[in-house]
Amino acid sequence: MQEKLDKIRFIHGLFKKEIDDLLKFVNSSRVDITETQGPPMDVVVSEDRVRVFVDLPGASTEDFTVYQYEDLLIVEGVRPRQTEDSVRYIRVERESLRFRRAVRFPFCVTDCDTTAKLKNGVLEIVISRCACEL
């Protein structure tokens, strides 16, 4: 369980340049959810928490990474390609692509008890809102 928690926690300074560039891009956007090439995402907000759902059919936990940095959540990875040996493909439409999805929350969130689980091809991330804003 600790390994899963470590995977979703972002340590300040890790990938600092990449995060700074992404923050500049997100800040220049007029919308809270920055669209990049990637899977569909839903963000559901309640009084005490935020739930983020990302469709990742066929993915395993090794195919993506979740970072939380202040009020920014980033999900990035590779959409896996399904392959089989000894077969011939006559059509391939489901591409294997790198993706990055970013959400900037318009309120304070905490990473103290953030959880993430992948079930039936849907990643669910639960983030607590800061108590000072409730």
N, C-alpha and C positions, 0 to 999 in steps of 0.2 A: 504494500500500500504506500509506503514511504517513497518508493521509486516513482509511482504515479504522481504523487504530490510534488516531488522534485521536478518532474517533467513539466508541470504546469506553472511552476513558480519562475518568475523572471528575476534574475539577480541583477541589480543596478550595475551598469557598466558592461554587461555581457552583450556583445553585438552592438555596442554603443553607436557607432557610426551608422549602421544600418537602421537602427531605431530612430536616430536623429533625422535621417533622411525621410523615413516614413512619417514621422511626426510633422515635418515641414509640409509634406504632401497632404496629409490629413488636415492640417490647419488651414491650408489654402482652399480646401473644399468647402462648399456651402451646405453640405449635408452631413449628418452625424454618422451615417454608415457609408464608408468609401467602397465603391464597387470596384473589384479587380476580377481578373479571370479566375473563376473558381466555383465551388459548389453553392447551392442555395443556402441561405441563412435566415433564421427567424430570431428576433430578440424580443423577449417578453419581460416586462417590468412590473413588479409589485412593490408594495410599500417597503419591504425589508430585503428584497433580493432581485437579482437579474438572472434570467435563464436564457441561454443562447443555444439554439439548435442548429446544427450544420449537417447537411446530408453528405455522407461519405460512404456510399455503397461499395462494398468489396474491400474497404480499407481496414488495415490493422493499426494498432497504436504506433507501430514503427513508421507508418507512412506520413505522419503529420506531427507538428509540434504546436503547442499552445503557449503563448506568452501573455503575461499581464504586466503592464507597466503603467502605474498610476491609474488614470481613467481610460486607458487604451487596452483593448484586447485584440490580439493577433492570432489567427489560425493560419498556418502555412504548411505546405507539404506537396506531395505528388499524388495525383489520382492514379491508382495502380492500373496497370494493363493486365487483363486476364489472358493468359496464354496456355496453350496445350501443346504438348509434343505430338508428333506424328499425325497432325491434322493440316488441312489446307483451308485457309480463310477465303471466303468469297465476298465478304463484306466486313469492314472494320470501321465503325462510326464512333465508338467510345474511345477517345484518345487518352493517352497518358500525358497529362499536363501538370506543370508546376502551378500552384495556386497560392495566393495570399489574400486573406480577408481580414479587414480591420474594422473595429467598431470603437468609436470614441463616445463614452457615456457623458451625458450632460449633467452628471451629478457625481459625487464622491463614491467610490467603491473601495473595498478592502480586499486584500489577498490572503488574509489570515485563515479563512476556511473555504477557499475556493475549491470546488470539486469538479471533476470531469469524468464522464463515463461514455463508452462507445457500446451501443447495443443495437443490433439489427440494422447496422449501417447508418445510424444517427448518433452524432456526438452531442451530448448534453453537457453544457458547462453552467454551473451555478455559482454566482458571485454575490456576496453579501454587500448591501449598501451600507455606507458609514452611519453609525448611530447618531452622529451629530446632525444629520439631515433628516432624520425620521420624525 
